[in-house]
């Protein structure tokens, strides 16, 4: 997106954030900062550092910097005030592995992002029982996420815009990502 739509001003409201499984299922954490900059990549890098993370270890920031869309090396960024790290508040990172068991759910995950994974996590934890009417012939709920879906069962619940290429074979819910409650509303309307 940054190569197509690149803002001239970035404002990051860091007064309250979500740590861990943010942005949808994280734990609220007060940081009490607002970061403003004229380059969104560099602004994100500063905010990332204020959260206790190394921007060079964040894949999308590293990729954008490599493509020349912004700077993530602090020695090359004009940051005011210079003692900005006095506002650093360490955030818990997302888990490196997600593991949860829903024996009556089949998930097709081919090329999904963390946002759709988070939506799926919230959907199953909060609303799984409401999905029961959408079981397929094998008596399981089939859910697809990701941009590379190909082999899915007819009638699969397809979450997010990336699943649009197979939408004729399932129940497509648009969004990037749709929040779990919107997925449920889409199903209720059917």
C-alpha positions as CSV (number, residue, x, y, z in Angstrom):
1,X,0.0,0.0,0.0
2,X,2.8,2.4,0.8
3,X,4.1,2.3,-2.7
4,X,0.6,3.5,-4.0
5,X,-0.7,5.7,-1.2
6,X,2.0,7.4,0.8
7,X,0.9,10.0,3.3
8,X,2.7,13.3,3.9
9,X,1.9,13.3,7.6
10,X,1.8,10.4,10.0
11,X,0.1,10.7,13.4
12,X,0.3,7.7,15.8
13,X,-1.9,7.9,18.8
14,X,0.0,6.0,21.4
15,X,-1.9,7.2,24.4
16,X,-3.4,3.7,24.8
17,X,-2.3,0.7,22.8
18,X,-2.8,-3.1,22.7
19,X,0.0,-5.4,23.4
20,X,0.4,-9.1,22.7
21,X,-2.4,-10.1,20.2
22,X,-3.2,-6.5,19.2
23,X,-4.9,-4.9,17.3
24,X,-8.0,-7.1,17.9
25,X,-7.3,-9.3,20.9
26,X,-4.5,-7.6,22.8
27,X,-4.3,-6.3,26.3
28,X,-4.8,-2.6,26.8
29,X,-1.6,-0.7,27.8
30,X,-1.2,3.0,28.5
31,X,1.8,4.5,26.9
32,X,0.8,8.2,27.0
33,X,2.5,9.3,23.8
34,X,1.6,10.7,20.4
35,X,4.2,10.4,17.6
36,X,4.1,12.7,14.6
37,X,6.3,12.7,11.5
38,X,6.5,13.6,7.9
39,X,7.4,10.1,6.8
40,X,5.2,7.2,7.9
41,X,7.9,4.6,7.8
42,X,10.3,6.6,10.0
43,X,7.4,7.6,12.3
44,X,6.5,3.9,12.7
45,X,10.1,3.1,13.4
46,X,10.2,5.6,16.2
47,X,6.9,4.4,17.7
48,X,8.1,0.8,17.4
49,X,11.2,1.7,19.4
50,X,9.1,3.5,22.0
51,X,7.2,0.2,22.4
52,X,10.5,-1.6,23.1
53,X,11.0,-3.2,19.7
54,X,13.8,-2.9,17.2
55,X,12.4,-1.5,14.0
56,X,15.0,-3.5,12.0
57,X,13.3,-6.7,13.2
58,X,9.9,-5.7,12.0
59,X,9.6,-7.2,8.5
60,X,7.3,-4.6,6.9
61,X,9.4,-1.7,8.2
62,X,12.7,-3.3,7.0
63,X,11.2,-4.0,3.6
64,X,9.9,-0.4,3.2
65,X,13.3,1.0,4.2
66,X,15.0,-1.3,1.7
67,X,12.7,0.0,-1.0
68,X,13.7,3.6,-0.1
69,X,10.3,4.6,1.3
70,X,11.6,5.7,4.6
71,X,14.4,5.5,7.1
72,X,14.5,3.2,10.2
73,X,18.1,3.9,11.2
74,X,17.8,6.4,14.0
75,X,21.1,8.1,13.3
76,X,19.5,9.1,9.9
77,X,16.2,10.4,11.4
78,X,15.7,13.8,13.0
79,X,13.9,13.0,16.2
80,X,12.8,15.7,18.7
81,X,13.2,15.7,21.5
82,X,16.5,13.9,21.3
83,X,15.8,12.2,24.7
84,X,12.6,10.6,23.2
85,X,13.4,7.2,24.8
86,X,12.5,8.6,28.2
87,X,8.9,7.8,27.1
88,X,9.7,4.2,26.2
89,X,7.1,1.7,27.5
90,X,7.9,-2.0,26.8
91,X,5.0,-3.8,25.1
92,X,4.6,-7.6,25.1
93,X,5.2,-8.9,21.6
94,X,2.7,-11.1,19.8
95,X,3.2,-14.8,20.4
96,X,5.7,-16.5,18.0
97,X,3.4,-19.5,17.7
98,X,-0.4,-19.7,18.0
99,X,-1.8,-23.0,18.9
100,X,-5.4,-23.7,19.8
101,X,-7.6,-26.6,19.2
102,X,-11.1,-26.6,17.7
103,X,-11.6,-30.2,16.6
104,X,-14.8,-29.4,14.7
105,X,-13.2,-26.5,12.7
106,X,-11.2,-26.9,9.5
107,X,-9.0,-23.8,8.7
108,X,-7.5,-23.3,5.3
109,X,-4.7,-20.8,5.8
110,X,-2.6,-20.0,2.7
111,X,-0.8,-16.7,2.9
112,X,-2.7,-14.9,5.6
113,X,-1.5,-11.9,7.6
114,X,-1.5,-11.4,11.3
115,X,-4.7,-9.3,11.1
116,X,-6.8,-12.1,9.6
117,X,-5.3,-14.6,12.0
118,X,-6.3,-12.3,14.9
119,X,-9.8,-12.0,13.5
120,X,-10.0,-15.8,13.2
121,X,-8.8,-16.2,16.8
122,X,-11.4,-13.8,18.1
123,X,-14.2,-15.2,16.0
124,X,-13.6,-18.8,17.2
125,X,-13.0,-17.8,20.9
126,X,-16.1,-15.5,21.1
127,X,-18.6,-16.7,18.5
128,X,-17.7,-20.4,17.6
129,X,-21.1,-21.7,18.9
130,X,-22.9,-19.2,16.7
131,X,-21.1,-20.7,13.6
132,X,-22.6,-24.1,14.2
133,X,-25.4,-23.6,11.6
134,X,-22.7,-23.2,9.0
135,X,-21.2,-26.7,9.3
136,X,-20.7,-28.5,6.1
137,X,-21.4,-32.1,5.2
138,X,-18.6,-33.5,7.3
139,X,-20.2,-31.8,10.3
140,X,-17.3,-29.3,10.6
141,X,-17.1,-25.5,10.2
142,X,-14.7,-24.7,7.3
143,X,-12.9,-21.3,7.4
144,X,-10.5,-19.9,4.8
145,X,-8.1,-17.0,5.2
146,X,-5.2,-15.8,3.0
147,X,-4.4,-14.7,-0.5
148,X,-3.3,-18.1,-1.8
149,X,-6.3,-20.2,-1.2
150,X,-7.0,-22.8,-3.8
151,X,-8.3,-26.1,-2.5
152,X,-11.3,-25.4,-0.2
153,X,-14.5,-27.2,0.4
154,X,-17.6,-25.7,-1.2
155,X,-19.4,-23.6,1.4
156,X,-16.3,-22.5,3.3
157,X,-16.5,-19.3,5.2
158,X,-14.0,-17.0,3.5
159,X,-12.7,-14.2,5.7
160,X,-11.1,-11.1,4.3
161,X,-10.5,-9.4,0.9
162,X,-7.6,-11.7,0.1
163,X,-10.0,-14.6,-0.3
164,X,-12.0,-12.9,-3.1
165,X,-10.6,-15.1,-5.9
166,X,-12.4,-18.1,-4.5
167,X,-15.5,-16.3,-3.3
168,X,-17.8,-18.2,-5.6
169,X,-17.0,-21.4,-3.7
170,X,-17.9,-20.2,-0.3
171,X,-19.4,-17.5,1.9
172,X,-17.3,-14.4,1.3
173,X,-16.9,-11.8,4.0
174,X,-15.1,-8.7,2.8
175,X,-12.8,-6.5,4.9
176,X,-9.1,-6.1,5.5
177,X,-9.7,-7.7,7.9
178,X,-13.3,-7.8,8.8
179,X,-13.6,-7.8,12.6
180,X,-15.1,-10.9,14.1
181,X,-18.4,-9.2,14.9
182,X,-18.8,-8.1,11.3
183,X,-18.1,-11.7,10.1
184,X,-21.0,-12.8,12.4
185,X,-23.3,-10.0,11.1
186,X,-22.6,-11.1,7.5
187,X,-23.6,-14.7,8.3
188,X,-26.7,-13.6,10.1
189,X,-27.8,-11.6,7.0
190,X,-27.7,-14.7,4.8
